[in-house]
């Protein structure tokens, strides 16, 4: 009596699968070779986006909403803890445009996110996080490169290898560069560190501290309103070029991203000459 071994059973199952697949391919007018190639090249479908799901520790930045808010490729909106940038939504404040453009540099990059025990979400539903830009091997390698030390007749001193950062603390960096104001308590996880970064920017006149008039209204630091070139030009996901004036109902939600073809205009004629059409929501 013939006894089927485990190996024989596996081979038999594989044979049935292959024969069945070839038969199916013929009914669909697909050559077996094309079918096998399609199976070989098949990629997993990307995970469905869920804006309300808890953000992962690591993620890829799909886009940014403003100077302090990013959107992950998994759908979640992330707000930098402890910072507030000049406004560019309903009104436009001094250095707001520059702050947004600086934040655009992380689009497509990998970031690590860390929670703040005292705050999980902001009032508009964004997840509050400390965000760290992950440096690529090339960027790390560039930071390691140092000019050769000058030759001397003295005995060489021991070589000290500096600590090479593998990530950049974005919340701290935008304060240090003068792209935002601190709105953080010393009691938070990195409160003192971030306040120190903002103090450095203020004392050295970095960014908005040197370019704008800073006022304190109702215990809230802000820059003066900008009154020039307020027309927003945006390129939509389907590549439509739309512009909006402050009177348009969707003006507040429109973000100008230069990396995606967006532009600021001083006059509507400038916008139309550049190929932009006025939004349908405009009066």
Buried (B, 14 or more C-beta within 10 A) or exposed (E): EEEEEEEEEEEEEEEEEEEEBBEEBEEEEBEBEEBBEEEEEEEEEEEEEEBEEEBEEEBBBBBBBBBBBBBBBBBBBBBBBBBBBBBBBEBBBBBBBBBBBBBBEBBEBBBBBBBBEEBEEBEEEBBBBBBBBBBEEEBBEEEEEEEEEEEEEEEEEEEEEEEEEBBBBBBBBBBBBBBBBBBBEEEBBBBEBBBBBBEBBBEEEBBBBEBBEBEEEEEEBBBEEBEEBBBBBBBEEEEEBBBBBEEBEBBBEBBBBEEBBBBBBEEBEBBBEEEBEBBEBBE
